[in-house]
Amino acid sequence: MNLTVIGTGYVGLVSGTCFAEMGNNVTCIDVDAKKIENLKKGVIPIYEPGLEQMVKRNVANGTLHFSTVLKDHLATCDLAFIAVGTPMGEDGSADLQYVLQVAKEIGQHMSNSLIVIDKSTVPVGTANKVSDAIQKELDERGVKIDFQVVSNPEFLKEGDAINDFMKPDRVVIGSNDEAATKKMRSLYSPFFRSSMDRLITMDVKSAEMTKYVANAMLATKISFMNEVANICELVGADVNKVRIGIGSDHRIGYSFIYPGSGYGGSCFPKDVKALKRMAESQGYEAQLISAVEDVNDRQKLVIAKKVVARFGDDLKGKTFAVWGLAFKPETDDMREAPAIYIIKDLVARGAKIKAYDPKAMDEAKHFYLKDIESITYCDSKYDTLTDSDAMILLTEWKEFRSPDFEEIKHRLEQPPVIFDGRNQFNHELLAEIGIEYHQIGKTN
Protein backbone atom coordinates (compact mmCIF):
# COMPACT_ATOMS: atom_id res chain seq x y z
CA MET A 1 0.00 0.00 0.00
CA ASN A 2 0.97 3.64 -0.37
CA LEU A 3 1.05 5.26 3.06
CA THR A 4 1.62 8.80 4.23
CA VAL A 5 2.64 9.31 7.85
CA ILE A 6 2.37 12.91 9.05
CA GLY A 7 4.78 13.59 11.90
CA THR A 8 8.24 12.11 12.41
CA GLY A 9 8.29 12.06 16.18
CA TYR A 10 8.61 8.87 18.14
CA VAL A 11 5.31 7.33 17.00
CA GLY A 12 5.37 8.52 13.41
CA LEU A 13 8.96 7.55 12.66
CA VAL A 14 8.71 4.10 14.24
CA SER A 15 5.35 3.38 12.61
CA GLY A 16 6.35 4.58 9.17
CA THR A 17 9.62 2.68 9.24
CA CYS A 18 8.00 -0.57 10.37
CA PHE A 19 5.29 -0.30 7.72
CA ALA A 20 8.04 0.19 5.11
CA GLU A 21 9.86 -2.85 6.50
CA MET A 22 6.79 -4.92 5.57
CA GLY A 23 7.00 -3.78 1.96
CA ASN A 24 4.65 -0.80 1.95
CA ASN A 25 5.63 2.39 0.16
CA VAL A 26 5.80 4.98 2.96
CA THR A 27 6.38 8.71 2.93
CA CYS A 28 6.93 10.41 6.28
CA ILE A 29 6.04 14.10 6.39
CA ASP A 30 7.27 16.78 8.79
CA VAL A 31 7.31 20.58 8.78
CA ASP A 32 10.85 20.61 10.17
CA ALA A 33 12.99 20.82 7.02
CA LYS A 34 16.28 20.22 8.83
CA LYS A 35 14.89 17.13 10.50
CA ILE A 36 13.71 15.75 7.16
CA GLU A 37 17.08 16.38 5.51
CA ASN A 38 18.81 14.58 8.37
CA LEU A 39 16.44 11.64 8.10
CA LYS A 40 17.20 11.34 4.40
CA LYS A 41 20.86 11.03 5.40
CA GLY A 42 20.06 8.44 8.05
CA VAL A 43 20.47 10.81 11.02
CA ILE A 44 17.84 9.77 13.58
CA PRO A 45 16.53 12.42 16.02
CA ILE A 46 15.80 9.93 18.82
CA TYR A 47 17.56 6.94 20.32
CA GLU A 48 15.60 3.73 19.84
CA PRO A 49 17.42 0.38 19.50
CA GLY A 50 17.30 -0.93 15.94
CA LEU A 51 15.57 2.12 14.44
CA GLU A 52 18.57 3.71 12.73
CA GLN A 53 19.49 0.52 10.88
CA MET A 54 15.90 -0.06 9.79
CA VAL A 55 15.50 3.51 8.51
CA LYS A 56 18.71 3.33 6.49
CA ARG A 57 17.78 -0.07 5.07
CA ASN A 58 14.36 1.00 3.86
CA VAL A 59 15.57 4.32 2.48
CA ALA A 60 18.15 2.36 0.48
CA ASN A 61 15.46 -0.10 -0.66
CA GLY A 62 13.22 2.72 -1.84
CA THR A 63 10.30 1.86 0.46
CA LEU A 64 10.78 4.76 2.91
CA HIS A 65 10.79 8.42 1.90
CA PHE A 66 10.82 11.75 3.71
CA SER A 67 9.26 15.06 2.68
CA THR A 68 8.02 18.40 4.00
CA VAL A 69 5.20 18.78 1.47
CA LEU A 70 2.02 16.88 2.36
CA LYS A 71 -0.03 17.92 -0.67
CA ASP A 72 2.40 16.21 -3.07
CA HIS A 73 1.61 12.80 -1.56
CA LEU A 74 -2.13 12.84 -0.76
CA ALA A 75 -3.22 12.04 -4.31
CA THR A 76 -1.29 8.78 -4.43
CA CYS A 77 -1.70 7.44 -0.90
CA ASP A 78 -4.25 4.92 0.31
CA LEU A 79 -3.94 5.73 4.00
CA ALA A 80 -2.84 8.90 5.77
CA PHE A 81 -1.69 8.54 9.38
CA ILE A 82 -1.79 11.56 11.69
CA ALA A 83 1.09 11.06 14.15
CA VAL A 84 1.83 14.56 15.36
CA GLY A 85 2.28 15.55 18.98
CA THR A 86 -0.57 16.08 21.42
CA PRO A 87 1.19 17.96 24.23
CA MET A 88 -0.48 18.51 27.55
CA GLY A 89 -2.40 21.77 27.77
CA GLU A 90 -2.38 24.08 30.79
CA ASP A 91 -5.51 22.40 32.17
CA GLY A 92 -4.08 18.88 31.76
CA SER A 93 -6.08 18.03 28.65
CA ALA A 94 -4.49 16.98 25.36
CA ASP A 95 -3.72 19.89 23.04
CA LEU A 96 -5.17 19.01 19.62
CA GLN A 97 -3.97 22.03 17.67
CA TYR A 98 -1.41 20.07 15.63
CA VAL A 99 -3.81 17.20 14.92
CA LEU A 100 -6.52 19.59 13.72
CA GLN A 101 -4.04 21.62 11.66
CA VAL A 102 -3.06 18.44 9.81
CA ALA A 103 -6.75 17.57 9.32
CA LYS A 104 -7.30 21.03 7.87
CA GLU A 105 -4.39 20.61 5.45
CA ILE A 106 -5.66 17.21 4.38
CA GLY A 107 -9.05 18.75 3.58
CA GLN A 108 -7.38 21.53 1.60
CA HIS A 109 -5.34 19.23 -0.64
CA MET A 110 -6.94 15.76 -0.88
CA SER A 111 -8.23 14.88 -4.34
CA ASN A 112 -9.17 11.20 -4.03
CA SER A 113 -11.05 9.08 -1.50
CA LEU A 114 -8.91 8.58 1.57
CA ILE A 115 -8.78 6.83 4.92
CA VAL A 116 -7.35 9.12 7.61
CA ILE A 117 -6.00 7.40 10.72
CA ASP A 118 -5.49 9.02 14.10
CA LYS A 119 -2.26 7.43 15.35
CA SER A 120 -1.59 10.17 17.88
CA THR A 121 -2.90 9.70 21.41
CA VAL A 122 -6.11 11.72 21.37
CA PRO A 123 -9.16 12.12 23.64
CA VAL A 124 -12.50 10.50 22.97
CA GLY A 125 -14.32 12.42 20.26
CA THR A 126 -11.20 13.54 18.37
CA ALA A 127 -12.07 11.50 15.27
CA ASN A 128 -15.28 13.52 14.97
CA LYS A 129 -13.30 16.76 15.23
CA VAL A 130 -10.83 15.58 12.60
CA SER A 131 -13.70 14.58 10.32
CA ASP A 132 -15.40 17.95 10.80
CA ALA A 133 -12.14 19.82 10.09
CA ILE A 134 -11.60 17.90 6.84
CA GLN A 135 -15.22 18.26 5.75
CA LYS A 136 -15.17 22.01 6.41
CA GLU A 137 -12.26 22.44 3.99
CA LEU A 138 -13.90 20.24 1.37
CA ASP A 139 -17.09 22.28 1.65
CA GLU A 140 -15.17 25.52 1.21
CA ARG A 141 -13.55 24.04 -1.90
CA GLY A 142 -16.97 22.97 -3.15
CA VAL A 143 -15.91 19.37 -3.76
CA LYS A 144 -17.28 16.02 -2.64
CA ILE A 145 -14.67 13.42 -1.76
CA ASP A 146 -15.34 10.31 0.27
CA PHE A 147 -13.17 9.83 3.35
CA GLN A 148 -13.22 7.97 6.65
CA VAL A 149 -11.49 8.71 9.94
CA VAL A 150 -10.18 5.71 11.87
CA SER A 151 -8.61 5.47 15.34
CA ASN A 152 -5.51 3.28 15.55
CA PRO A 153 -3.78 4.00 18.87
CA GLU A 154 -0.16 2.98 19.40
CA PHE A 155 1.06 0.79 22.26
CA LEU A 156 4.82 1.12 21.89
CA LYS A 157 7.30 0.87 24.74
CA GLU A 158 10.24 3.21 24.39
CA GLY A 159 13.36 1.10 24.20
CA ASP A 160 11.51 -1.84 22.61
CA ALA A 161 9.33 -0.07 20.05
CA ILE A 162 10.53 -1.95 16.97
CA ASN A 163 9.77 -5.32 18.54
CA ASP A 164 6.41 -4.04 19.82
CA PHE A 165 5.40 -2.88 16.35
CA MET A 166 6.67 -5.87 14.40
CA LYS A 167 5.32 -8.41 16.92
CA PRO A 168 2.41 -6.61 18.57
CA ASP A 169 0.48 -7.86 21.59
CA ARG A 170 -2.55 -6.38 19.88
CA VAL A 171 -3.56 -3.84 17.29
CA VAL A 172 -6.69 -1.82 18.02
CA ILE A 173 -8.69 -0.48 15.09
CA GLY A 174 -11.56 1.88 15.82
CA SER A 175 -13.78 2.33 12.80
CA ASN A 176 -17.43 2.89 12.03
CA ASP A 177 -17.02 1.94 8.38
CA GLU A 178 -16.74 -1.65 7.15
CA ALA A 179 -14.62 -0.84 4.10
CA ALA A 180 -12.14 1.15 6.18
CA THR A 181 -11.92 -1.67 8.72
CA LYS A 182 -11.21 -4.15 5.92
CA LYS A 183 -8.44 -1.92 4.56
CA MET A 184 -6.83 -1.64 8.00
CA ARG A 185 -7.03 -5.40 8.49
CA SER A 186 -5.23 -5.87 5.20
CA LEU A 187 -2.50 -3.43 6.24
CA TYR A 188 -1.84 -5.18 9.55
CA SER A 189 -2.36 -8.79 8.49
CA PRO A 190 1.38 -9.36 7.73
CA PHE A 191 2.10 -8.62 11.40
CA PHE A 192 -0.24 -11.44 12.51
CA ARG A 193 0.66 -14.39 10.30
CA SER A 194 0.02 -16.94 13.04
CA SER A 195 -3.07 -15.46 14.69
CA MET A 196 -5.42 -12.65 13.70
CA ASP A 197 -7.30 -12.68 17.01
CA ARG A 198 -4.91 -10.05 18.37
CA LEU A 199 -6.23 -7.57 15.80
CA ILE A 200 -9.12 -6.05 17.68
CA THR A 201 -11.81 -3.98 15.98
CA MET A 202 -14.27 -1.71 17.75
CA ASP A 203 -16.04 1.60 17.38
CA VAL A 204 -13.95 4.77 17.14
CA LYS A 205 -14.68 6.20 20.58
CA SER A 206 -13.88 2.93 22.33
CA ALA A 207 -10.55 2.74 20.50
CA GLU A 208 -9.69 6.30 21.53
CA MET A 209 -10.51 5.42 25.14
CA THR A 210 -8.53 2.17 25.09
CA LYS A 211 -5.17 3.93 24.77
CA TYR A 212 -5.74 6.15 27.80
CA VAL A 213 -7.11 3.34 29.93
CA ALA A 214 -4.16 1.06 29.09
CA ASN A 215 -1.60 3.63 30.19
CA ALA A 216 -3.62 4.67 33.24
CA MET A 217 -3.89 1.03 34.33
CA LEU A 218 -0.13 0.51 34.11
CA ALA A 219 0.51 3.78 35.91
CA THR A 220 -1.92 2.66 38.62
CA LYS A 221 0.06 -0.53 39.21
CA ILE A 222 3.26 1.49 39.54
CA SER A 223 1.78 4.02 41.96
CA PHE A 224 0.07 1.30 43.98
CA MET A 225 3.33 -0.58 44.43
CA ASN A 226 5.18 2.60 45.35
CA GLU A 227 2.52 3.37 47.95
CA VAL A 228 2.94 -0.17 49.33
CA ALA A 229 6.73 0.32 49.39
CA ASN A 230 6.39 3.44 51.52
CA ILE A 231 4.11 1.60 53.95
CA CYS A 232 6.57 -1.32 54.10
CA GLU A 233 9.33 1.02 55.25
CA LEU A 234 7.13 2.36 58.05
CA VAL A 235 6.09 -1.06 59.39
CA GLY A 236 9.43 -2.80 58.85
CA ALA A 237 8.45 -5.07 55.96
CA ASP A 238 10.55 -5.70 52.82
CA VAL A 239 8.72 -4.64 49.65
CA ASN A 240 11.05 -6.77 47.52
CA LYS A 241 9.71 -9.90 49.23
CA VAL A 242 6.15 -8.61 49.17
CA ARG A 243 6.46 -8.10 45.41
CA ILE A 244 7.47 -11.72 44.91
CA GLY A 245 4.66 -12.86 47.16
CA ILE A 246 1.93 -11.05 45.26
CA GLY A 247 3.40 -11.39 41.77
CA SER A 248 3.18 -15.18 41.96
CA ASP A 249 -0.59 -14.77 41.80
CA HIS A 250 -1.34 -15.03 38.07
CA ARG A 251 -4.18 -12.53 38.47
CA ILE A 252 -1.61 -9.91 39.49
CA GLY A 253 1.63 -10.95 37.75
CA TYR A 254 5.06 -9.33 38.01
CA SER A 255 4.76 -6.63 35.35
CA PHE A 256 4.79 -3.03 36.61
CA ILE A 257 4.94 -3.92 40.32
CA TYR A 258 8.60 -3.00 40.83
CA PRO A 259 8.90 -0.16 43.35
CA GLY A 260 10.95 2.82 42.34
CA SER A 261 11.22 6.59 42.01
CA GLY A 262 7.98 6.99 40.08
CA TYR A 263 7.03 6.84 36.43
CA GLY A 264 8.00 9.40 33.81
CA GLY A 265 8.23 9.63 30.04
CA SER A 266 5.99 11.02 27.35
CA CYS A 267 2.94 8.83 27.91
CA PHE A 268 1.99 7.92 31.46
CA PRO A 269 2.09 11.41 33.03
CA LYS A 270 0.35 13.06 30.09
CA ASP A 271 -2.26 10.35 29.57
CA VAL A 272 -3.18 10.05 33.25
CA LYS A 273 -3.73 13.82 33.40
CA ALA A 274 -5.72 13.76 30.15
CA LEU A 275 -7.99 10.94 31.37
CA LYS A 276 -8.56 12.80 34.62
CA ARG A 277 -9.41 15.97 32.67
CA MET A 278 -11.67 13.99 30.33
CA ALA A 279 -13.67 12.79 33.33
CA GLU A 280 -13.85 16.30 34.80
CA SER A 281 -15.22 17.65 31.53
CA GLN A 282 -18.15 15.29 31.99
CA GLY A 283 -18.70 16.33 35.61
CA TYR A 284 -17.11 13.19 37.07
CA GLU A 285 -14.38 13.17 39.72
CA ALA A 286 -11.93 10.36 38.91
CA GLN A 287 -10.65 9.84 42.46
CA LEU A 288 -8.48 6.78 41.81
CA ILE A 289 -6.83 8.35 38.76
CA SER A 290 -6.17 11.53 40.76
CA ALA A 291 -4.56 9.44 43.49
CA VAL A 292 -2.31 7.68 40.95
CA GLU A 293 -1.01 11.07 39.86
CA ASP A 294 -0.60 12.38 43.41
CA VAL A 295 1.32 9.30 44.57
CA ASN A 296 3.65 9.54 41.59
CA ASP A 297 4.35 13.22 42.17
CA ARG A 298 5.35 12.41 45.76
CA GLN A 299 7.38 9.37 44.78
CA LYS A 300 9.70 11.34 42.53
CA LEU A 301 11.22 12.99 45.59
CA VAL A 302 11.48 9.90 47.82
CA ILE A 303 15.17 9.40 47.05
CA ALA A 304 15.90 13.09 47.63
CA LYS A 305 14.23 12.80 51.05
CA LYS A 306 16.38 9.78 51.87
CA VAL A 307 19.49 11.77 50.97
CA VAL A 308 18.36 14.62 53.23
CA ALA A 309 17.57 12.20 56.04
CA ARG A 310 21.10 10.80 55.78
CA PHE A 311 23.14 13.98 55.12
CA GLY A 312 20.93 16.76 56.49
CA ASP A 313 18.88 19.53 54.92
CA ASP A 314 21.91 21.71 54.15
CA LEU A 315 23.88 19.92 51.43
CA LYS A 316 26.49 22.61 50.80
CA GLY A 317 29.85 20.97 50.30
CA LYS A 318 28.27 17.64 49.36
CA THR A 319 28.63 15.99 45.95
CA PHE A 320 26.45 13.18 44.65
CA ALA A 321 27.15 10.79 41.78
CA VAL A 322 23.99 10.18 39.73
CA TRP A 323 23.76 7.07 37.58
CA GLY A 324 21.00 7.46 35.02
CA LEU A 325 19.05 10.47 33.74
CA ALA A 326 16.55 8.99 31.26
CA PHE A 327 13.15 8.03 32.65
CA LYS A 328 13.85 4.40 31.71
CA PRO A 329 16.67 2.40 30.07
CA GLU A 330 17.14 2.06 26.29
CA THR A 331 15.97 5.61 25.55
CA ASP A 332 17.32 9.14 25.71
CA ASP A 333 13.90 10.46 26.73
CA MET A 334 13.97 12.59 29.90
CA ARG A 335 10.41 13.85 29.83
CA GLU A 336 9.10 13.84 33.41
CA ALA A 337 12.10 11.72 34.49
CA PRO A 338 12.51 11.41 38.27
CA ALA A 339 16.16 12.44 37.82
CA ILE A 340 15.06 15.98 36.94
CA TYR A 341 13.15 16.46 40.17
CA ILE A 342 15.71 14.76 42.39
CA ILE A 343 18.68 16.66 40.97
CA LYS A 344 16.89 20.02 41.18
CA ASP A 345 15.90 19.34 44.78
CA LEU A 346 19.43 18.39 45.83
CA VAL A 347 20.98 21.34 43.99
CA ALA A 348 18.50 23.72 45.63
CA ARG A 349 19.86 22.50 48.98
CA GLY A 350 23.42 23.34 47.92
CA ALA A 351 24.64 20.02 46.55
CA LYS A 352 26.80 19.44 43.49
CA ILE A 353 26.04 16.65 41.02
CA LYS A 354 28.27 14.44 38.89
CA ALA A 355 26.07 12.65 36.37
CA TYR A 356 26.37 9.89 33.82
CA ASP A 357 23.82 8.33 31.44
CA PRO A 358 24.66 6.21 28.36
CA LYS A 359 22.27 8.13 26.08
CA ALA A 360 20.48 11.03 27.79
CA MET A 361 23.28 13.44 28.74
CA ASP A 362 22.82 15.66 25.69
CA GLU A 363 19.12 15.98 26.54
CA ALA A 364 20.07 16.99 30.07
CA LYS A 365 22.76 19.46 29.01
CA HIS A 366 20.79 21.21 26.31
CA PHE A 367 17.26 21.11 27.64
CA TYR A 368 16.08 19.54 30.88
CA LEU A 369 18.93 20.62 33.19
CA LYS A 370 20.59 23.26 31.02
CA ASP A 371 20.24 26.11 33.55
CA ILE A 372 21.86 24.21 36.42
CA GLU A 373 25.55 25.09 36.68
CA SER A 374 26.46 22.76 39.55
CA ILE A 375 26.32 19.60 37.39
CA THR A 376 29.38 17.91 35.94
CA TYR A 377 28.71 15.38 33.17
CA CYS A 378 31.12 12.45 33.21
CA ASP A 379 32.34 10.04 30.53
CA SER A 380 31.71 6.90 32.56
CA LYS A 381 29.76 5.74 35.58
CA TYR A 382 32.91 5.28 37.65
CA ASP A 383 34.15 8.81 36.87
CA THR A 384 31.15 10.19 38.76
CA LEU A 385 32.25 8.53 42.00
CA THR A 386 35.57 10.25 42.71
CA ASP A 387 35.17 12.76 45.57
CA SER A 388 31.42 12.07 45.74
CA ASP A 389 29.72 11.57 49.10
CA ALA A 390 27.22 9.03 47.77
CA MET A 391 26.04 7.35 44.60
CA ILE A 392 22.40 7.60 43.47
CA LEU A 393 21.01 5.09 40.94
CA LEU A 394 17.98 6.43 39.06
CA THR A 395 17.81 4.50 35.75
CA GLU A 396 18.24 0.73 35.52
CA TRP A 397 20.51 0.59 32.47
CA LYS A 398 22.07 -2.84 31.91
CA GLU A 399 25.57 -1.51 32.47
CA PHE A 400 24.54 -0.52 35.99
CA ARG A 401 23.21 -3.94 37.01
CA SER A 402 26.47 -5.65 37.96
CA PRO A 403 28.99 -2.92 38.71
CA ASP A 404 32.30 -3.40 40.47
CA PHE A 405 31.24 -2.68 44.04
CA GLU A 406 34.83 -2.71 45.26
CA GLU A 407 35.57 0.04 42.76
CA ILE A 408 32.53 1.97 43.98
CA LYS A 409 33.62 1.50 47.59
CA HIS A 410 37.17 2.64 46.80
CA ARG A 411 36.19 5.75 44.84
CA LEU A 412 33.40 7.13 47.03
CA GLU A 413 34.10 9.21 50.09
CA GLN A 414 34.02 7.15 53.28
CA PRO A 415 31.83 5.63 54.48
CA PRO A 416 30.57 4.61 51.00
CA VAL A 417 26.81 5.19 50.55
CA ILE A 418 24.45 4.10 47.76
CA PHE A 419 20.87 5.29 47.25
CA ASP A 420 19.05 2.95 44.89
CA GLY A 421 15.96 4.41 43.21
CA ARG A 422 15.22 1.14 41.39
CA ASN A 423 15.92 -1.50 44.08
CA GLN A 424 18.41 -3.10 41.76
CA PHE A 425 21.16 -4.28 44.10
CA ASN A 426 21.43 -7.00 46.74
CA HIS A 427 21.41 -5.38 50.18
CA GLU A 428 23.01 -8.42 51.86
CA LEU A 429 25.96 -8.36 49.45
CA LEU A 430 26.50 -4.64 49.94
CA ALA A 431 26.33 -5.01 53.72
CA GLU A 432 29.00 -7.73 53.58
CA ILE A 433 31.46 -5.54 51.68
CA GLY A 434 30.79 -2.49 53.84
CA ILE A 435 28.60 -0.27 51.66
CA GLU A 436 25.75 1.60 53.32
CA TYR A 437 22.71 0.88 51.15
CA HIS A 438 19.40 2.74 51.01
CA GLN A 439 16.58 1.47 48.79
CA ILE A 440 12.84 1.97 48.46
CA GLY A 441 10.40 -0.01 50.58
CA LYS A 442 12.90 -1.49 53.03
CA THR A 443 14.50 -0.05 56.15
CA ASN A 444 18.25 -0.49 56.53
Secondary structure, DSSP 4 states (H G I P E B T S, - for coil): -EEEEE--SHHHHHHHHHHHHTT-EEEEE-S-HHHHHHHHTT--SS--TTHHHHHHHHHHHTSEEEES-SHHHHTT-SEEEE-----B-TTSSB--HHHHHHHHHHHHH--S-EEEEE-S---TTHHHHHHHHHHHHHHHHT----EEEEE----PPTTSHHHHHHS-S-EEEE-S-HHHHHHHHHHHGGGGSS-GGGEEEE-HHHHHHHHHHHHHHHHHHHHHHHHHHHHHHHHT--HHHHHHHHHTSTTT-STT----S---SSSHHHHHHHHHHHHHHTT---HHHHHHHHHHHHHTTHHHHHHHHHH-S--TT-EEEEE--SSSTT----TT-HHHHHHHHHHHTT-EEEEE-TTTHHHIIIIITTT-SSEEE-SSTGGGTTT-SEEEE-S--GGGTS--HHHHHHHSPSSPEEEETT--S-HHHHHHTT-EEE-SS---
